[in-house]
Amino acid sequence: MDTAVNRPELLLVADAVAREKSIERDDVLEAMEQAIQKAGRAKYGHEKDIRAVIDRKTGDVRLSRWTEIVETVVNEETQIPVAISKKFAPEKEVGEYLIDPLPPIDFGRIAAQTAKQVIVQRVREFERAKQFGEFKDRVGEIINGVVKRTEYGNLMVDLGRAEALLRRDECIPREQLKNGDRVRAFIYDVREEQRGPQIFLSRTHPGFLAKLFAQEVPEIYDGIIEIKAVSRDPGSRAKMAVISRDSSIDPVGACVGMRGSRVQAVVAELQGEKIDIIPWSPNVATFVVNALAPAEVSKVVMDEDAGRVEVVVPDSQLSLAIGRRGQNVRLASQLTRWDIDILTEAEESERRQEEFRRKTGLFVEALDVDDMIAGLLVQEGFESIEDLVATAVDEIATIEGFDENVAAELQRRADNFLTRQAGEQEEKRVELGVSDDIAAIEALSAKDLIALGEKGVKTLDDLADLAGDELVEILGAEALTEEQANEIIMAARAHWFEGEDGKAG
């Protein structure tokens, strides 16, 4: 018995919906099949496995019930034991299905309404999936749209086949955008959420400025000039570092354009945002000097471990280097990804003198020498008493005014000072009650042990109970990193995992 019902109009409807929504015809027909299945389950039982198939050429609709052949029945509505199935289909094995054709459904008003809702819902899901697939690969692009409406200060932008969100904090300050205005923005994120794909736009993102220049400067688009870094104070000022892969092309000049035509086009789009275009350099010191333009720099001192750069400028250049409300140094710091400290030449000189006095005082006190000898040691680059002990006598003797006898005497006094200091620190450690087990951890100095004791950390368990950041806070960030602190704490916890025989259990 043929249970198929010929419905060629279904194919016409599927074609029309597919064209209107720009989705695949098969996706629409699949949605229709699911709607017919839902109606079939409503008629024959929701627990049953009812399936519908629409012939893609004729529009024939076939409805059938599927029953799985199993060894042991778990669900009587959708499964049948293999022993019984052999009576109906001896050729079928476990894991296959018995397929029973069902008569076509005569859709009533309520069933038709339900089917319509299912189709609309599924078509909307396909439409959303298509939107997500289209826009997820466009993150990092500039797109044009029209402001459709405002919601709580955020703008909904019509992109044609989708809608995007331009949040208030992603708009350039003091920028007034109204419904119906055309807007260019940067796609910085696309997320698949419960209510469909969400496309997030920005006009303040550094990438927006970079992409605008790529549109205006053919050399950037062609890859001859590369934008290495961008930092922005949206609507006010920006810095962009560029480098040319062709030595005959000036990257800054190409970005500025004839009489500033290229940069002015970008400035106009960004509501008058001033843009400093600077040459990028692999040398950090040179890059920092370039980034602080237009200020002149006298000296750069780098601390690579701390990720900081100390920049010395003439007194007259201080306000220019810092910029209004710290803008220039802040943008330069963001651009180079180094923390930048600005000092005047007078401040740097005063600080250098203070450092010299401090180090000189240390040698005077520890070695019982006069200011002149202590000053000579500092001038030669000795930072501490330990430096003096670690240096060969004949090397110390090369200092002007010194000989081997003086060098040997200085080293003897340095040795005595460190021995005396170690004894005092050991007494202090014992007095504070810091255990020998903690003292046995090689990574901890005598000074560290005293600092721990003063904070009440006296046993291995006390130390093991600390978090890495707590240990850094006690000993000081200049003494160790959080990674080193975690290693010390793990060493303190080692005894927790030892068995009775002393081996790790």
N, C-alpha and C positions, 0 to 999 in steps of 0.2 A: 504494500500500500504506500503510495507516494504522499508523504505528509508535508511536502514543501508547498509554500504559498508564494505565487509570483507577485512581487511588488516592485516593478521597475521604477516607480516614483521615488523609492528610497535612494536609488542611485542618483537621480536628478537632484534630490535634496542634499545628498552628501557632496555632490559636485559644487552646488551653490554655496554651501557653508564653507567648504574648503577654499573656494575662491575669495569669499568675503573675509574670512579670518586669516588667510595666508597660511593655512596648515595643510598637512597631507590628507588626501582623500581617504586613505586607509585608516588614518586616526579617527576621522569622523565616523566611518563605518564600524570601527571597533567600539566607539561610544554607543552607536545604535545597537550593536550586538549586546552590550552590557545592559542597556535599557530593556531589551526584550528578555534577557535572562532574568532580570529583576522581576519583571511581570510574570514570567514563567514560575519563578520560585514562590511568588505570592499566590499563584493558583494551585501549584502542585505540592507545595511544602517548602518552607525556607531552609530546612535542614538538608534537602536533597541537592545533588550536584546537577543542576540544570544548565545546559549550555545552548547558545544560539549561534548560528553561522549564517551570514548573508553572502550569497554568491556574488563575487565581484564583477561578473559579466552580465548575469541575467537579473540580479536582484532577488532571486529565490531565497526565502527565509526557512531554515530548517531548525526545529527545536528538538532537543533530545535529552534523555536522562542518562548520566554516566555512573556506572557502579564499578568500583575497584575490586578485583579478585585478590583475596588475601588468605593467608593460612589461618589467622585468628582475627575474628571480627572485633573491632573496637567501636565502630559507629555503624549501627544497623541501617541507617538511612543512606549511607554512601558506600558501604562495603558488603561483599558477599563471600561466604567461605568457598574455597576452591572445589570442595566436594560437590556442592550444589550447582556451582557454575558449570561443571562438566556436563550436566544434563542439558543445558541450553547451548553451550559452545564448547564442545570437547577439545577443540584445537587451541583454546586460549589458556595461557599460563598465569601464575601468580605475578602480580604487578601490572597486568593488562586490564582493560576495561570492557564491560558489557555495555553496549550503546543501544538504548531503546528509543526509537523515534516517538515523538509526542505530537498530537494534533496541533495545528496552528492556533494561536490565541486570538480570540475576538476582542480587541481592545475596547473596553468601556471608557466612559469619561474620566474616571479616577485613574484607571490604569494608564490611559494616554497621557494624563497630566504628570503622573509619576515618571513615565518614560521620557517625557519632554525635559523634566528637571534633571534626570540622570544625564541625558545627552548634553544639555546646556552646561552642567557641571564638568563633564569630561572634556567638552570642547574648550572650556575655560582653562582647565588644567593643561591641555595640550598647548594652548595659546601661551600660557605662562612659561611652560618648559621651553617653547621655541624662543620666547623673549630672553630667558635666562641664557640659553645656548648662544644666542646672537650677541648679547652684551657682555657676557663674562670674559670674552676674548678681546673686548674693546677697552678694558681698564688701562688707563694711561693715555687715552686719546682725548682730543678736544671734540666736542659735539655742539651743534646748534639746536636751539629749541625756542619755544614760545612760552612765556609765563602764563600759566593757565589759571591758577588761583593761589591765594595765600592762606596758610593754616598756621595759626599761632606764630606769625612772623616768619615761618619757613615757606619757601616758594615751591609749588608743584609745577614742573616744567614739562610741556608736551613735546616729545621727541618724534612724533609721527606715529610709530607703531608701539610706543611705550610711554610711560610717564616716569619722571625722575624727581628726586628730592634735592633741592638746593637749600641747605639749612642756613639760618640767619648768620651763624658764626662762620660759615664758609663763603659769605658775601664780603666784598670789599667794604670797609667801614665808610659810612656816609653815602653809600651807593643806593640810589632810589630806583627800584625796579617795580613796575606796575603790571597789572594784568594786560596781556596783549603785547608786551615788550619782547623783542627778539633778544636772546641772550646766548653768549658763547661760554662754555664751562668745560672743566676737566673731569672726566670720569675717574674717580679715585677708588671706588669700591662697588661691587655688585654682589648682593647676597640673596640666597634663596630662603625666603621666610614663609611663615604660615599663610600670609595673604598674597603670596606670589613673589616674583623677583623684585627686589628693591635696588634701584640704581641711585647711587649717591654722587652728586656733583659738587665741585668746588671751584671758586674763583680766587681763593687765597693760597692754594697748594703750590709749593715751589715748582712742581711738574707742569703747572699751567703756564708759568712764565717760560719754561724751557721749551714747551711745545709751541708757544706763540712765536718764539725766535726761530724754531725749525720751519715754521710756515713762511716767515719773512726772509730767512737767510738760506739761499739754495745750498751754500757750502755745508751748512749743518745738516740739511736734509740728505745731501749726498755722502755725508760721513767724513768730509775733508776736515771740518772743524767739529770738535767734540765738546759738549758742555759737561764739565767735570763735577761741578757743584753749584747749588743755588741756595741762597738764604733770602727770606723776605720779611719785611714788616709791612703787611698788605696795605696798599693805598698810600704809603708814605715813602718807603725806600727799599731797594733790593740790591743784592750783590750777586754777580754771576761770574764763575771762573771758567775760562775757555782755553783750549789748546788746539793748535793746528798740526795736522799730520803731514802737511806740505810746507816746508820751510820758506817757500816763496810767498806764502799767503799769511798776512797779518791777521790773527784771529780776532783781535779787538776791533781793528778797522773794518773788517768784513761785517761784524755784528752791528757796528754803528751805522755803516752805510754812507753813501754820498750825502754830505751835508746833514748827516744824522737821520736820513729818511727811514732806515730800517728800525732803529731803536725808537724813533718817535711814533711809529705805527703801533709798537708794543705798549709804549707809555700811554698812548691815547686809549687803548683797550683796558688798561689797568687804572684808569681814572687819575692819570697824572703821576703815577708812582715813579720816583727817580730811580734810575738803574745805573749802578757802577759795574762796568764790564772790565774784568781784570785778567791778566794772563796767569794760567795755572802753572805751578812748578812742582816737580817731584821733591825738591828740597823744601822741607817744612819751613825753615827760617825765611827763605825767599818768599814762599807762598804767604806767610803771615804778614811780611812787610808789604806785599802787594795788596793783601786783603784790607789792610788798615788805610789804604789810600782814601782820600787825598793827604792824609797826615804823613809827615816825614819821620823816619825811625832812625835813631842813632845806634842802637845795639839790641841784639836779641839773645836771650839766655834760655836754653831749653832744658826742661826736666822731663825726660822721656818716661821715667817710671811713673811719675804722677800725672803725665799727660798735660803738663802746663808749660806755657811759654811766658817768659817775663820780657816785656818790651820796654825799652828806655827811649823816651822822646825828649827833644828840647822843651824847655819850660813853655815857650810860646806855642808849641804844637799840642799841648795837653788837651785842651778843650776840643780841638779838631779830631784828635785820635779817639777820644771817648765818645764824642758826638752828643747831640741833643738827647737828654735823658738816657745816655749810655748806648744810643742806637748803633753808632759806628762800630764800637768794640763788640757789642752783642752780635751783630750780623757777621762780623769778621770771625768771631769765635764759632758761630754756627757753620759758616762756610768752610773753615779749616778743620773743624771738629777737635780743636784744642782749646783748653781754658787759657784765656789771655789776661795777664795782669799788666796794667799800664803804670809806669813810673816816670817821673821827670828825672832829668840828669842830676838835679840837686838832691832829690829823694834817694836816688840810687847811690850817689856819692856818700850821703849821710849813712845809709844802711851798710854800705861797704866798710865805712870807718867803724861803725858800731860792731860789725862782725869781726873786724880786725882786732878791736879792743877786747872783745869777748875771748877770742882764741889766744891772744897774747896773755890775758889774765890767767887763762887755764894753764899755760906753760910756766908762767911766773910762779904760780901757787904749787903746781905739782913737782917742778924741777928745782925750785928754790934758786932761780936765776934772775938777772935783771931784765928790764923791758927791752933792751937792745938785742940780747940773745934770743929772747922769746919772739921778738918782732922778726928777726932773721929767719927763724924756723917757720913762722906763718907765711912770710914772703916766698919761701921755698916750696910752699904747698902742703905742709904738714897740717892735718886737720885735727889730730887727736894724739894722745900719749901712745895709743896702740900703734899708730902709724910710725912713730919714732922707734919703738921696739922692733917693729917688723922690717926696718930698713937697715941695710948693711952699714957697719961702722965706716968703711972706706968711702961710702957714698955720702954719709953725713959730713965726713971730713972735707969734702970738695966745696962745702959752703964757704964763701969768702969770709976770712977772719977765723975760721975753725981749723984745727988740725986733728990728728988721730987721737991724741990724748983728750982733747975737749969732747970729741965725738964719743969716745968710750965712756967718759964720765957722765955725759948726758944720757947715754943709753942705760948706764948703771942706775942712775937716779930714776929714770923712767921705769925700769924693772922693779925697783924698790917701791915706787909709788903704786904700781899695779898690784904688787904682792900685798902691800898694806891695805889697799882698797878692797882686794878680794877677801882678805881676812875680816875686815869690818862688815862687808856685805854678807859673809857667811854667818857671822855672829848675829847680825840683824835678822837673817832668814830663820835661824834657830830660835831666836827670841820671839819672832812672830808665830812660831809653831808650824812653819811650812815643812811638810814631811820630806824625808830623804827620797821617797818614791817619785815625788814631783821633781825634785832637784836632779834626779837621774835622767829626766827627759832632755836630750841634748839640744833641742831647738830653743829651750828657755835659758836666757842669760841670768846672771846673778841679780841684775836690776829688775828683770821680769819677775823673778821669784819674790822679791821684796814687794813689788806692785801687787802681786796676787795675794800675798799675806796681808797687806794693808786693806784689801777688799774682802778678807775672810775666806779666801780660797786656800785651804791648808792641806787637804788630802786629795788623793787621786779621784775619789768619788766626787768631791767638790768640783774638781776641774772637769770631770767627765759629764757632770750635769749641766755645764755651760753650753750655750749656743755659740756658733762661730762669731756672730756680731758682738756678743757680750764680751768675749775674750779680746776682740779688737778694741773695744771701748776701754777695757781695763789697761791693756798694754800700750794703746795708742796706734793710730793708723800708720804712723811713720815707722813703727817697729815691725809690723807684719801685715800681710794681706788676709782677707777672710779665708782664702783657700789654705794658707799656711796655718791659720787658727784652727780650721777644721781638721787638719792633719794632726795637730797637737792634741786636740780633743779625742780623736780616734785612738791615738797612742795611749791616752789616759784610760780609755774604755777597754783596752785589750784584756785587762785582768777579768773583766766580766765574762769573757768567753773561754777562759781557761778551765780545764778540768782539774780533778784532784791531783793528777800526776804532773800538773804544770803545763800540759800541752793543750792547745786549743781543742775544745770539745764540740 
